[in-house]
Amino acid sequence: MNTEKPKVSVITTTYNDKENLRRIIRQVSAQDYENIEYIIVDGGSSDGTMEVIREAEEVFGDRLKWISEPDKGIYDALNKGIRLSTGEILGCCFDEYAGPDVLSKMVDIMEREQTDGVHGDLYYMDGDRIVRRWHQGQGNIRLGWMPGHPTLYLRRSVYDTFGLYKTDYRISADYEFMIRILKDGKVRLSYLPEVLIYMSHGGTSTNSLGAYLAGMKEGHRALRENGVSFAWFTDLCRIFRVLAQFVKKK
């Protein structure tokens, strides 16, 4: 009987951000899960990122794959990483794992429950300060629920069935992708009820009011394009869920 743990491909995209890339490499290398393939997709940086990638080669050896060339944005870069990967389970790392055993726990619950993916909780951080708590549990994407994308790891079969990220979305291609795979209940996710990721506050969709509104507009488009009825109701539910994440728990 084959007892080898499934290979997990962890994808990081980067562009002219070498010190942050170096920090993320340390995060991935500190995971205690042994069967990791690490993918770095660089957008053709000119800040010395290649030196950092060479440092990663010393750490990961032949478990590292990388590419450095211009891309059409983060979702195009993610698609390149997915195509380059060979793991059975795929996910991204742009921030900080909550501990060295995060990947081990994620794989364990997926294997135990025989699901198509896993997600968990995350905190948005401003330095050492928690500014937003993402505790969504399980739910229905039509009722405004969605997994925290940085915590979402999926089997390759999900991408084979549903395709990759749509690059004509500037901000919300991750939301569109999650709607696409989850709206009909065909993809089953395990939920790990603990904080898995500490995410830096101020990403593409949260770094300004204008960006947030643009993200909501793209989110509404994603609902309509995926045939979700009463999209406005889902939008309202999603807004209330996001606002609830800012309420400090006692």
GIHUKA-V612837 format. One record per backbone hydrogen bond with DSSP energy under -0.5 kcal/mol. NH is the residue of the N-H (numbers start at 1). CO is the residue of the C=O. If there is no record, write none. Layout:
NH:CO
NH:CO
//
This chain:
3:1
8:35
9:7
9:89
10:8
10:37
11:9
11:91
12:39
14:41
21:17
22:18
23:19
24:20
25:21
26:22
27:23
28:24
29:25
30:26
31:28
32:100
36:34
37:8
38:63
39:10
40:65
41:12
41:39
42:40
42:67
43:14
51:48
52:48
53:49
54:50
55:51
56:52
57:53
58:54
59:55
60:56
61:57
63:60
64:61
65:38
67:40
69:42
77:73
78:74
79:75
80:76
81:77
82:78
83:79
84:80
85:81
88:7
89:7
90:154
91:9
93:11
96:198
98:196
102:99
105:101
106:102
107:103
108:104
109:105
110:106
111:107
112:108
113:109
114:110
115:110
116:188
117:188
118:153
119:190
121:192
121:194
122:134
123:197
124:132
125:123
125:199
126:129
127:125
129:126
131:124
131:129
132:124
133:245
134:122
134:132
135:133
143:140
144:141
145:140
148:120
149:147
151:148
152:149
153:118
153:151
154:90
155:116
156:88
158:155
159:155
160:156
161:157
162:158
163:159
167:165
169:166
170:168
176:172
177:173
178:174
179:175
180:176
181:177
182:178
183:179
185:182
187:181
188:186
190:117
192:119
193:191
194:192
196:121
197:121
198:96
199:123
199:197
201:125
206:203
207:203
212:208
213:209
214:210
215:211
216:212
217:213
218:214
219:215
220:216
221:217
222:218
223:219
224:220
225:221
226:222
227:224
228:223
229:227
233:230
234:230
235:231
236:232
237:233
238:234
239:235
240:236
241:237
242:238
243:239
244:240
245:241
245:242
246:243
247:244
248:246
//
